[in-house]
Amino acid sequence: MDPKPDAGLGRRCQATAPVAPHCRQGTRPGPRQTRAIGEEGGLLFLDNGEVLTFPKKRALLGPCYDFTAEEALQVQLEALRKNNDPYADHGVEVLYRFSNFDPFTRSSYFGRSLDLGQFERFRRVMHTPYYATLLDHSSAEVLSSLQLAEGVWCARLHVHDTHRMEERTYSVTMQQRLGGHYDGWWFTERWVADGQDVRRLSAD
């Protein structure tokens, strides 16, 4: 299955200043937090001064080969933290691009079998009480992570929203594609809120 339409492409670069990045060589670093998404050239600035760049012709933020599982998760969290920047539900759209389900079959991405093939149905779930905490959240912390198998990585997140006075914990499973055009790319297999009542979860 191919990723969602318009998934962003990119490459890792090391830069002392955003205007003059230089291609990075060697092993990929460990997990880190994103700081900001630049407006020009699809730049994504990281805490350690590293810059992930996206070609202007494909500036939409999404999966790319150079992201580790940790980086792919942080990119999604940063987009959700500024969900309505640069337009409404942009963060939800980024999450949708990273999702690893077949749009033509039902998916348990949110912990219950749902028809998520259309973006609007995916968006509706994200605006339910269990997942709305992620939208424009104040902070997110990785509580723990585990490499379940080669190409499968899980993390538990604690997300705090000072505006809604809410906090929730989520379990996220990332899976690395094997074979095909997207071999080696990390996508999100599941994103499930702890303690959710699946009977109240609907995309309709």
PyMOL CGO cylinders between C-alpha atoms (Angstrom):
from pymol import cmd
from pymol.cgo import CYLINDER

trace = [
    CYLINDER, 0.00, 0.00, 0.00, 1.27, 3.42, -0.96, 0.3, 1, 1, 1, 1, 1, 1,
    CYLINDER, 1.27, 3.42, -0.96, 1.34, 6.28, 1.55, 0.3, 1, 1, 1, 1, 1, 1,
    CYLINDER, 1.34, 6.28, 1.55, -1.36, 8.93, 1.60, 0.3, 1, 1, 1, 1, 1, 1,
    CYLINDER, -1.36, 8.93, 1.60, -1.37, 11.42, -1.33, 0.3, 1, 1, 1, 1, 1, 1,
    CYLINDER, -1.37, 11.42, -1.33, 1.16, 14.24, -1.28, 0.3, 1, 1, 1, 1, 1, 1,
    CYLINDER, 1.16, 14.24, -1.28, 3.36, 12.69, 1.39, 0.3, 1, 1, 1, 1, 1, 1,
    CYLINDER, 3.36, 12.69, 1.39, 6.38, 14.96, 1.80, 0.3, 1, 1, 1, 1, 1, 1,
    CYLINDER, 6.38, 14.96, 1.80, 9.87, 13.95, 0.76, 0.3, 1, 1, 1, 1, 1, 1,
    CYLINDER, 9.87, 13.95, 0.76, 13.03, 15.22, 2.38, 0.3, 1, 1, 1, 1, 1, 1,
    CYLINDER, 13.03, 15.22, 2.38, 16.67, 14.74, 3.28, 0.3, 1, 1, 1, 1, 1, 1,
    CYLINDER, 16.67, 14.74, 3.28, 18.68, 15.30, 6.44, 0.3, 1, 1, 1, 1, 1, 1,
    CYLINDER, 18.68, 15.30, 6.44, 21.11, 18.19, 6.50, 0.3, 1, 1, 1, 1, 1, 1,
    CYLINDER, 21.11, 18.19, 6.50, 23.41, 19.69, 9.11, 0.3, 1, 1, 1, 1, 1, 1,
    CYLINDER, 23.41, 19.69, 9.11, 23.53, 23.48, 9.24, 0.3, 1, 1, 1, 1, 1, 1,
    CYLINDER, 23.53, 23.48, 9.24, 24.99, 26.24, 11.36, 0.3, 1, 1, 1, 1, 1, 1,
    CYLINDER, 24.99, 26.24, 11.36, 22.37, 28.58, 9.91, 0.3, 1, 1, 1, 1, 1, 1,
    CYLINDER, 22.37, 28.58, 9.91, 19.10, 27.74, 8.12, 0.3, 1, 1, 1, 1, 1, 1,
    CYLINDER, 19.10, 27.74, 8.12, 20.16, 29.59, 4.96, 0.3, 1, 1, 1, 1, 1, 1,
    CYLINDER, 20.16, 29.59, 4.96, 23.23, 27.45, 4.33, 0.3, 1, 1, 1, 1, 1, 1,
    CYLINDER, 23.23, 27.45, 4.33, 22.57, 23.75, 5.08, 0.3, 1, 1, 1, 1, 1, 1,
    CYLINDER, 22.57, 23.75, 5.08, 25.18, 21.10, 4.27, 0.3, 1, 1, 1, 1, 1, 1,
    CYLINDER, 25.18, 21.10, 4.27, 24.35, 17.46, 3.61, 0.3, 1, 1, 1, 1, 1, 1,
    CYLINDER, 24.35, 17.46, 3.61, 24.87, 15.25, 6.62, 0.3, 1, 1, 1, 1, 1, 1,
    CYLINDER, 24.87, 15.25, 6.62, 26.78, 11.97, 6.39, 0.3, 1, 1, 1, 1, 1, 1,
    CYLINDER, 26.78, 11.97, 6.39, 27.09, 9.07, 8.84, 0.3, 1, 1, 1, 1, 1, 1,
    CYLINDER, 27.09, 9.07, 8.84, 24.77, 7.45, 11.32, 0.3, 1, 1, 1, 1, 1, 1,
    CYLINDER, 24.77, 7.45, 11.32, 21.48, 8.93, 12.31, 0.3, 1, 1, 1, 1, 1, 1,
    CYLINDER, 21.48, 8.93, 12.31, 21.17, 10.52, 15.76, 0.3, 1, 1, 1, 1, 1, 1,
    CYLINDER, 21.17, 10.52, 15.76, 18.81, 9.44, 18.51, 0.3, 1, 1, 1, 1, 1, 1,
    CYLINDER, 18.81, 9.44, 18.51, 15.43, 10.95, 19.42, 0.3, 1, 1, 1, 1, 1, 1,
    CYLINDER, 15.43, 10.95, 19.42, 15.06, 14.69, 19.78, 0.3, 1, 1, 1, 1, 1, 1,
    CYLINDER, 15.06, 14.69, 19.78, 12.40, 17.36, 19.84, 0.3, 1, 1, 1, 1, 1, 1,
    CYLINDER, 12.40, 17.36, 19.84, 11.45, 19.61, 16.96, 0.3, 1, 1, 1, 1, 1, 1,
    CYLINDER, 11.45, 19.61, 16.96, 11.42, 23.35, 17.57, 0.3, 1, 1, 1, 1, 1, 1,
    CYLINDER, 11.42, 23.35, 17.57, 9.80, 25.00, 14.58, 0.3, 1, 1, 1, 1, 1, 1,
    CYLINDER, 9.80, 25.00, 14.58, 8.70, 24.48, 11.02, 0.3, 1, 1, 1, 1, 1, 1,
    CYLINDER, 8.70, 24.48, 11.02, 10.18, 27.11, 8.75, 0.3, 1, 1, 1, 1, 1, 1,
    CYLINDER, 10.18, 27.11, 8.75, 8.10, 28.91, 6.14, 0.3, 1, 1, 1, 1, 1, 1,
    CYLINDER, 8.10, 28.91, 6.14, 10.61, 28.78, 3.31, 0.3, 1, 1, 1, 1, 1, 1,
    CYLINDER, 10.61, 28.78, 3.31, 11.74, 25.61, 1.63, 0.3, 1, 1, 1, 1, 1, 1,
    CYLINDER, 11.74, 25.61, 1.63, 9.91, 23.32, 4.05, 0.3, 1, 1, 1, 1, 1, 1,
    CYLINDER, 9.91, 23.32, 4.05, 12.64, 23.62, 6.73, 0.3, 1, 1, 1, 1, 1, 1,
    CYLINDER, 12.64, 23.62, 6.73, 12.18, 21.78, 10.03, 0.3, 1, 1, 1, 1, 1, 1,
    CYLINDER, 12.18, 21.78, 10.03, 14.57, 22.95, 12.78, 0.3, 1, 1, 1, 1, 1, 1,
    CYLINDER, 14.57, 22.95, 12.78, 15.62, 20.57, 15.58, 0.3, 1, 1, 1, 1, 1, 1,
    CYLINDER, 15.62, 20.57, 15.58, 16.87, 21.36, 19.10, 0.3, 1, 1, 1, 1, 1, 1,
    CYLINDER, 16.87, 21.36, 19.10, 20.48, 20.40, 18.32, 0.3, 1, 1, 1, 1, 1, 1,
    CYLINDER, 20.48, 20.40, 18.32, 20.76, 22.86, 15.40, 0.3, 1, 1, 1, 1, 1, 1,
    CYLINDER, 20.76, 22.86, 15.40, 20.19, 20.22, 12.75, 0.3, 1, 1, 1, 1, 1, 1,
    CYLINDER, 20.19, 20.22, 12.75, 17.81, 21.08, 9.90, 0.3, 1, 1, 1, 1, 1, 1,
    CYLINDER, 17.81, 21.08, 9.90, 15.60, 18.68, 7.98, 0.3, 1, 1, 1, 1, 1, 1,
    CYLINDER, 15.60, 18.68, 7.98, 14.94, 20.15, 4.55, 0.3, 1, 1, 1, 1, 1, 1,
    CYLINDER, 14.94, 20.15, 4.55, 12.10, 19.49, 2.14, 0.3, 1, 1, 1, 1, 1, 1,
    CYLINDER, 12.10, 19.49, 2.14, 12.26, 20.46, -1.55, 0.3, 1, 1, 1, 1, 1, 1,
    CYLINDER, 12.26, 20.46, -1.55, 10.07, 23.42, -2.35, 0.3, 1, 1, 1, 1, 1, 1,
    CYLINDER, 10.07, 23.42, -2.35, 8.18, 21.50, -5.01, 0.3, 1, 1, 1, 1, 1, 1,
    CYLINDER, 8.18, 21.50, -5.01, 7.22, 18.92, -2.34, 0.3, 1, 1, 1, 1, 1, 1,
    CYLINDER, 7.22, 18.92, -2.34, 7.11, 21.14, 0.72, 0.3, 1, 1, 1, 1, 1, 1,
    CYLINDER, 7.11, 21.14, 0.72, 4.18, 19.26, 2.28, 0.3, 1, 1, 1, 1, 1, 1,
    CYLINDER, 4.18, 19.26, 2.28, 5.30, 17.65, 5.51, 0.3, 1, 1, 1, 1, 1, 1,
    CYLINDER, 5.30, 17.65, 5.51, 5.11, 13.87, 5.65, 0.3, 1, 1, 1, 1, 1, 1,
    CYLINDER, 5.11, 13.87, 5.65, 7.15, 10.65, 5.73, 0.3, 1, 1, 1, 1, 1, 1,
    CYLINDER, 7.15, 10.65, 5.73, 10.63, 10.53, 4.26, 0.3, 1, 1, 1, 1, 1, 1,
    CYLINDER, 10.63, 10.53, 4.26, 13.38, 7.93, 4.04, 0.3, 1, 1, 1, 1, 1, 1,
    CYLINDER, 13.38, 7.93, 4.04, 15.82, 9.81, 6.28, 0.3, 1, 1, 1, 1, 1, 1,
    CYLINDER, 15.82, 9.81, 6.28, 13.54, 9.96, 9.34, 0.3, 1, 1, 1, 1, 1, 1,
    CYLINDER, 13.54, 9.96, 9.34, 14.20, 7.53, 12.18, 0.3, 1, 1, 1, 1, 1, 1,
    CYLINDER, 14.20, 7.53, 12.18, 11.12, 6.21, 14.01, 0.3, 1, 1, 1, 1, 1, 1,
    CYLINDER, 11.12, 6.21, 14.01, 11.72, 8.77, 16.77, 0.3, 1, 1, 1, 1, 1, 1,
    CYLINDER, 11.72, 8.77, 16.77, 12.03, 11.63, 14.31, 0.3, 1, 1, 1, 1, 1, 1,
    CYLINDER, 12.03, 11.63, 14.31, 8.89, 10.56, 12.42, 0.3, 1, 1, 1, 1, 1, 1,
    CYLINDER, 8.89, 10.56, 12.42, 6.96, 10.66, 15.70, 0.3, 1, 1, 1, 1, 1, 1,
    CYLINDER, 6.96, 10.66, 15.70, 8.37, 14.05, 16.71, 0.3, 1, 1, 1, 1, 1, 1,
    CYLINDER, 8.37, 14.05, 16.71, 7.47, 15.53, 13.31, 0.3, 1, 1, 1, 1, 1, 1,
    CYLINDER, 7.47, 15.53, 13.31, 3.86, 14.44, 13.84, 0.3, 1, 1, 1, 1, 1, 1,
    CYLINDER, 3.86, 14.44, 13.84, 3.74, 15.80, 17.39, 0.3, 1, 1, 1, 1, 1, 1,
    CYLINDER, 3.74, 15.80, 17.39, 5.13, 19.15, 16.31, 0.3, 1, 1, 1, 1, 1, 1,
    CYLINDER, 5.13, 19.15, 16.31, 2.55, 19.42, 13.53, 0.3, 1, 1, 1, 1, 1, 1,
    CYLINDER, 2.55, 19.42, 13.53, -0.25, 18.57, 15.99, 0.3, 1, 1, 1, 1, 1, 1,
    CYLINDER, -0.25, 18.57, 15.99, 1.09, 21.13, 18.49, 0.3, 1, 1, 1, 1, 1, 1,
    CYLINDER, 1.09, 21.13, 18.49, 0.46, 23.80, 15.83, 0.3, 1, 1, 1, 1, 1, 1,
    CYLINDER, 0.46, 23.80, 15.83, -2.53, 22.04, 14.30, 0.3, 1, 1, 1, 1, 1, 1,
    CYLINDER, -2.53, 22.04, 14.30, -4.03, 25.05, 12.54, 0.3, 1, 1, 1, 1, 1, 1,
    CYLINDER, -4.03, 25.05, 12.54, -0.76, 26.44, 11.17, 0.3, 1, 1, 1, 1, 1, 1,
    CYLINDER, -0.76, 26.44, 11.17, -0.53, 27.20, 8.25, 0.3, 1, 1, 1, 1, 1, 1,
    CYLINDER, -0.53, 27.20, 8.25, -4.21, 26.21, 7.76, 0.3, 1, 1, 1, 1, 1, 1,
    CYLINDER, -4.21, 26.21, 7.76, -6.98, 24.47, 9.67, 0.3, 1, 1, 1, 1, 1, 1,
    CYLINDER, -6.98, 24.47, 9.67, -6.19, 20.88, 10.70, 0.3, 1, 1, 1, 1, 1, 1,
    CYLINDER, -6.19, 20.88, 10.70, -2.80, 20.86, 9.00, 0.3, 1, 1, 1, 1, 1, 1,
    CYLINDER, -2.80, 20.86, 9.00, -1.46, 18.79, 11.91, 0.3, 1, 1, 1, 1, 1, 1,
    CYLINDER, -1.46, 18.79, 11.91, -4.21, 16.20, 11.45, 0.3, 1, 1, 1, 1, 1, 1,
    CYLINDER, -4.21, 16.20, 11.45, -3.36, 16.08, 7.75, 0.3, 1, 1, 1, 1, 1, 1,
    CYLINDER, -3.36, 16.08, 7.75, 0.30, 15.37, 8.55, 0.3, 1, 1, 1, 1, 1, 1,
    CYLINDER, 0.30, 15.37, 8.55, -0.79, 12.55, 10.89, 0.3, 1, 1, 1, 1, 1, 1,
    CYLINDER, -0.79, 12.55, 10.89, -2.92, 11.14, 8.06, 0.3, 1, 1, 1, 1, 1, 1,
    CYLINDER, -2.92, 11.14, 8.06, 0.03, 11.16, 5.65, 0.3, 1, 1, 1, 1, 1, 1,
    CYLINDER, 0.03, 11.16, 5.65, 2.07, 9.12, 8.14, 0.3, 1, 1, 1, 1, 1, 1,
    CYLINDER, 2.07, 9.12, 8.14, -0.71, 6.58, 8.77, 0.3, 1, 1, 1, 1, 1, 1,
    CYLINDER, -0.71, 6.58, 8.77, 0.04, 3.05, 7.62, 0.3, 1, 1, 1, 1, 1, 1,
    CYLINDER, 0.04, 3.05, 7.62, -3.37, 1.68, 6.66, 0.3, 1, 1, 1, 1, 1, 1,
    CYLINDER, -3.37, 1.68, 6.66, -5.06, 0.67, 3.44, 0.3, 1, 1, 1, 1, 1, 1,
    CYLINDER, -5.06, 0.67, 3.44, -7.72, 3.33, 2.64, 0.3, 1, 1, 1, 1, 1, 1,
    CYLINDER, -7.72, 3.33, 2.64, -9.87, 0.63, 1.00, 0.3, 1, 1, 1, 1, 1, 1,
    CYLINDER, -9.87, 0.63, 1.00, -10.18, -1.58, 4.11, 0.3, 1, 1, 1, 1, 1, 1,
    CYLINDER, -10.18, -1.58, 4.11, -11.22, -0.98, 7.71, 0.3, 1, 1, 1, 1, 1, 1,
    CYLINDER, -11.22, -0.98, 7.71, -8.39, -0.09, 10.08, 0.3, 1, 1, 1, 1, 1, 1,
    CYLINDER, -8.39, -0.09, 10.08, -7.69, -0.46, 13.82, 0.3, 1, 1, 1, 1, 1, 1,
    CYLINDER, -7.69, -0.46, 13.82, -5.39, 2.57, 13.79, 0.3, 1, 1, 1, 1, 1, 1,
    CYLINDER, -5.39, 2.57, 13.79, -7.33, 4.14, 16.70, 0.3, 1, 1, 1, 1, 1, 1,
    CYLINDER, -7.33, 4.14, 16.70, -7.87, 0.84, 18.54, 0.3, 1, 1, 1, 1, 1, 1,
    CYLINDER, -7.87, 0.84, 18.54, -11.23, 0.03, 16.95, 0.3, 1, 1, 1, 1, 1, 1,
    CYLINDER, -11.23, 0.03, 16.95, -12.07, -1.20, 13.45, 0.3, 1, 1, 1, 1, 1, 1,
    CYLINDER, -12.07, -1.20, 13.45, -13.13, 1.93, 11.54, 0.3, 1, 1, 1, 1, 1, 1,
    CYLINDER, -13.13, 1.93, 11.54, -13.48, 3.05, 7.95, 0.3, 1, 1, 1, 1, 1, 1,
    CYLINDER, -13.48, 3.05, 7.95, -10.75, 5.72, 7.73, 0.3, 1, 1, 1, 1, 1, 1,
    CYLINDER, -10.75, 5.72, 7.73, -10.25, 5.73, 3.96, 0.3, 1, 1, 1, 1, 1, 1,
    CYLINDER, -10.25, 5.73, 3.96, -11.44, 9.31, 3.56, 0.3, 1, 1, 1, 1, 1, 1,
    CYLINDER, -11.44, 9.31, 3.56, -9.49, 12.06, 5.30, 0.3, 1, 1, 1, 1, 1, 1,
    CYLINDER, -9.49, 12.06, 5.30, -12.71, 13.61, 6.64, 0.3, 1, 1, 1, 1, 1, 1,
    CYLINDER, -12.71, 13.61, 6.64, -13.51, 10.44, 8.56, 0.3, 1, 1, 1, 1, 1, 1,
    CYLINDER, -13.51, 10.44, 8.56, -9.98, 10.37, 10.02, 0.3, 1, 1, 1, 1, 1, 1,
    CYLINDER, -9.98, 10.37, 10.02, -10.34, 14.05, 10.95, 0.3, 1, 1, 1, 1, 1, 1,
    CYLINDER, -10.34, 14.05, 10.95, -13.62, 13.41, 12.79, 0.3, 1, 1, 1, 1, 1, 1,
    CYLINDER, -13.62, 13.41, 12.79, -11.96, 10.86, 15.06, 0.3, 1, 1, 1, 1, 1, 1,
    CYLINDER, -11.96, 10.86, 15.06, -9.16, 13.33, 15.84, 0.3, 1, 1, 1, 1, 1, 1,
    CYLINDER, -9.16, 13.33, 15.84, -11.77, 15.82, 17.06, 0.3, 1, 1, 1, 1, 1, 1,
    CYLINDER, -11.77, 15.82, 17.06, -13.36, 13.36, 19.52, 0.3, 1, 1, 1, 1, 1, 1,
    CYLINDER, -13.36, 13.36, 19.52, -12.59, 13.96, 23.23, 0.3, 1, 1, 1, 1, 1, 1,
    CYLINDER, -12.59, 13.96, 23.23, -9.98, 11.16, 23.32, 0.3, 1, 1, 1, 1, 1, 1,
    CYLINDER, -9.98, 11.16, 23.32, -7.83, 12.70, 20.59, 0.3, 1, 1, 1, 1, 1, 1,
    CYLINDER, -7.83, 12.70, 20.59, -8.69, 16.42, 20.66, 0.3, 1, 1, 1, 1, 1, 1,
    CYLINDER, -8.69, 16.42, 20.66, -6.13, 16.77, 23.49, 0.3, 1, 1, 1, 1, 1, 1,
    CYLINDER, -6.13, 16.77, 23.49, -3.44, 16.34, 20.84, 0.3, 1, 1, 1, 1, 1, 1,
    CYLINDER, -3.44, 16.34, 20.84, -4.68, 19.31, 18.81, 0.3, 1, 1, 1, 1, 1, 1,
    CYLINDER, -4.68, 19.31, 18.81, -2.73, 22.46, 19.71, 0.3, 1, 1, 1, 1, 1, 1,
    CYLINDER, -2.73, 22.46, 19.71, -1.39, 20.70, 22.81, 0.3, 1, 1, 1, 1, 1, 1,
    CYLINDER, -1.39, 20.70, 22.81, 1.01, 22.49, 25.15, 0.3, 1, 1, 1, 1, 1, 1,
    CYLINDER, 1.01, 22.49, 25.15, 3.58, 19.75, 25.67, 0.3, 1, 1, 1, 1, 1, 1,
    CYLINDER, 3.58, 19.75, 25.67, 4.25, 16.11, 24.84, 0.3, 1, 1, 1, 1, 1, 1,
    CYLINDER, 4.25, 16.11, 24.84, 6.68, 13.74, 26.56, 0.3, 1, 1, 1, 1, 1, 1,
    CYLINDER, 6.68, 13.74, 26.56, 7.83, 10.28, 25.54, 0.3, 1, 1, 1, 1, 1, 1,
    CYLINDER, 7.83, 10.28, 25.54, 7.41, 8.26, 28.75, 0.3, 1, 1, 1, 1, 1, 1,
    CYLINDER, 7.41, 8.26, 28.75, 8.96, 5.08, 27.38, 0.3, 1, 1, 1, 1, 1, 1,
    CYLINDER, 8.96, 5.08, 27.38, 9.85, 3.39, 24.12, 0.3, 1, 1, 1, 1, 1, 1,
    CYLINDER, 9.85, 3.39, 24.12, 10.52, -0.16, 23.02, 0.3, 1, 1, 1, 1, 1, 1,
    CYLINDER, 10.52, -0.16, 23.02, 11.89, -1.80, 19.89, 0.3, 1, 1, 1, 1, 1, 1,
    CYLINDER, 11.89, -1.80, 19.89, 9.42, -4.70, 19.62, 0.3, 1, 1, 1, 1, 1, 1,
    CYLINDER, 9.42, -4.70, 19.62, 11.08, -6.22, 16.55, 0.3, 1, 1, 1, 1, 1, 1,
    CYLINDER, 11.08, -6.22, 16.55, 13.16, -5.21, 13.58, 0.3, 1, 1, 1, 1, 1, 1,
    CYLINDER, 13.16, -5.21, 13.58, 11.15, -2.48, 11.91, 0.3, 1, 1, 1, 1, 1, 1,
    CYLINDER, 11.15, -2.48, 11.91, 8.60, -2.14, 14.74, 0.3, 1, 1, 1, 1, 1, 1,
    CYLINDER, 8.60, -2.14, 14.74, 8.97, 0.58, 17.41, 0.3, 1, 1, 1, 1, 1, 1,
    CYLINDER, 8.97, 0.58, 17.41, 6.50, 1.58, 20.13, 0.3, 1, 1, 1, 1, 1, 1,
    CYLINDER, 6.50, 1.58, 20.13, 6.28, 4.59, 22.41, 0.3, 1, 1, 1, 1, 1, 1,
    CYLINDER, 6.28, 4.59, 22.41, 4.05, 5.81, 25.24, 0.3, 1, 1, 1, 1, 1, 1,
    CYLINDER, 4.05, 5.81, 25.24, 3.30, 9.52, 25.23, 0.3, 1, 1, 1, 1, 1, 1,
    CYLINDER, 3.30, 9.52, 25.23, 1.98, 11.89, 27.87, 0.3, 1, 1, 1, 1, 1, 1,
    CYLINDER, 1.98, 11.89, 27.87, 0.30, 14.91, 26.29, 0.3, 1, 1, 1, 1, 1, 1,
    CYLINDER, 0.30, 14.91, 26.29, -0.77, 18.01, 28.26, 0.3, 1, 1, 1, 1, 1, 1,
    CYLINDER, -0.77, 18.01, 28.26, -3.12, 20.72, 27.03, 0.3, 1, 1, 1, 1, 1, 1,
    CYLINDER, -3.12, 20.72, 27.03, -3.23, 23.79, 29.28, 0.3, 1, 1, 1, 1, 1, 1,
    CYLINDER, -3.23, 23.79, 29.28, -6.02, 25.41, 27.21, 0.3, 1, 1, 1, 1, 1, 1,
    CYLINDER, -6.02, 25.41, 27.21, -8.47, 22.56, 27.75, 0.3, 1, 1, 1, 1, 1, 1,
    CYLINDER, -8.47, 22.56, 27.75, -6.96, 21.67, 31.13, 0.3, 1, 1, 1, 1, 1, 1,
    CYLINDER, -6.96, 21.67, 31.13, -6.57, 18.08, 29.91, 0.3, 1, 1, 1, 1, 1, 1,
    CYLINDER, -6.57, 18.08, 29.91, -3.86, 15.46, 29.84, 0.3, 1, 1, 1, 1, 1, 1,
    CYLINDER, -3.86, 15.46, 29.84, -3.87, 12.04, 28.23, 0.3, 1, 1, 1, 1, 1, 1,
    CYLINDER, -3.87, 12.04, 28.23, -1.55, 9.14, 27.57, 0.3, 1, 1, 1, 1, 1, 1,
    CYLINDER, -1.55, 9.14, 27.57, -1.23, 7.48, 24.16, 0.3, 1, 1, 1, 1, 1, 1,
    CYLINDER, -1.23, 7.48, 24.16, 0.42, 4.36, 22.81, 0.3, 1, 1, 1, 1, 1, 1,
    CYLINDER, 0.42, 4.36, 22.81, 1.96, 4.76, 19.36, 0.3, 1, 1, 1, 1, 1, 1,
    CYLINDER, 1.96, 4.76, 19.36, 3.30, 1.98, 17.14, 0.3, 1, 1, 1, 1, 1, 1,
    CYLINDER, 3.30, 1.98, 17.14, 5.61, 2.86, 14.26, 0.3, 1, 1, 1, 1, 1, 1,
    CYLINDER, 5.61, 2.86, 14.26, 6.38, 0.38, 11.49, 0.3, 1, 1, 1, 1, 1, 1,
    CYLINDER, 6.38, 0.38, 11.49, 9.13, 0.48, 8.88, 0.3, 1, 1, 1, 1, 1, 1,
    CYLINDER, 9.13, 0.48, 8.88, 8.15, -0.53, 5.35, 0.3, 1, 1, 1, 1, 1, 1,
    CYLINDER, 8.15, -0.53, 5.35, 10.07, -3.40, 3.78, 0.3, 1, 1, 1, 1, 1, 1,
    CYLINDER, 10.07, -3.40, 3.78, 10.43, -3.63, 0.03, 0.3, 1, 1, 1, 1, 1, 1,
    CYLINDER, 10.43, -3.63, 0.03, 8.95, -1.50, -2.70, 0.3, 1, 1, 1, 1, 1, 1,
    CYLINDER, 8.95, -1.50, -2.70, 9.41, 2.19, -3.37, 0.3, 1, 1, 1, 1, 1, 1,
    CYLINDER, 9.41, 2.19, -3.37, 9.06, 3.11, 0.32, 0.3, 1, 1, 1, 1, 1, 1,
    CYLINDER, 9.06, 3.11, 0.32, 11.48, 0.53, 1.68, 0.3, 1, 1, 1, 1, 1, 1,
    CYLINDER, 11.48, 0.53, 1.68, 12.96, 1.79, 4.96, 0.3, 1, 1, 1, 1, 1, 1,
    CYLINDER, 12.96, 1.79, 4.96, 10.37, 4.54, 5.53, 0.3, 1, 1, 1, 1, 1, 1,
    CYLINDER, 10.37, 4.54, 5.53, 8.67, 4.77, 8.95, 0.3, 1, 1, 1, 1, 1, 1,
    CYLINDER, 8.67, 4.77, 8.95, 4.88, 5.04, 9.13, 0.3, 1, 1, 1, 1, 1, 1,
    CYLINDER, 4.88, 5.04, 9.13, 2.41, 5.01, 12.05, 0.3, 1, 1, 1, 1, 1, 1,
    CYLINDER, 2.41, 5.01, 12.05, 0.59, 1.70, 12.49, 0.3, 1, 1, 1, 1, 1, 1,
    CYLINDER, 0.59, 1.70, 12.49, -1.49, 2.61, 15.57, 0.3, 1, 1, 1, 1, 1, 1,
    CYLINDER, -1.49, 2.61, 15.57, -2.20, 5.68, 17.72, 0.3, 1, 1, 1, 1, 1, 1,
    CYLINDER, -2.20, 5.68, 17.72, -4.40, 4.70, 20.66, 0.3, 1, 1, 1, 1, 1, 1,
    CYLINDER, -4.40, 4.70, 20.66, -5.58, 6.73, 23.67, 0.3, 1, 1, 1, 1, 1, 1,
    CYLINDER, -5.58, 6.73, 23.67, -5.29, 4.96, 27.02, 0.3, 1, 1, 1, 1, 1, 1,
    CYLINDER, -5.29, 4.96, 27.02, -8.60, 4.20, 28.71, 0.3, 1, 1, 1, 1, 1, 1,
    CYLINDER, -8.60, 4.20, 28.71, -10.77, 5.10, 25.73, 0.3, 1, 1, 1, 1, 1, 1,
    CYLINDER, -10.77, 5.10, 25.73, -14.26, 3.63, 25.40, 0.3, 1, 1, 1, 1, 1, 1,
    CYLINDER, -14.26, 3.63, 25.40, -14.11, 2.15, 21.90, 0.3, 1, 1, 1, 1, 1, 1,
    CYLINDER, -14.11, 2.15, 21.90, -17.92, 2.01, 21.79, 0.3, 1, 1, 1, 1, 1, 1,
    CYLINDER, -17.92, 2.01, 21.79, -17.96, 5.81, 21.74, 0.3, 1, 1, 1, 1, 1, 1,
    CYLINDER, -17.96, 5.81, 21.74, -15.31, 6.05, 19.02, 0.3, 1, 1, 1, 1, 1, 1,
    CYLINDER, -15.31, 6.05, 19.02, -16.81, 6.70, 15.60, 0.3, 1, 1, 1, 1, 1, 1,
    CYLINDER, -16.81, 6.70, 15.60, -15.76, 8.22, 12.28, 0.3, 1, 1, 1, 1, 1, 1,
    CYLINDER, -15.76, 8.22, 12.28, -19.34, 8.79, 11.13, 0.3, 1, 1, 1, 1, 1, 1,
]
cmd.load_cgo(trace, "trace")
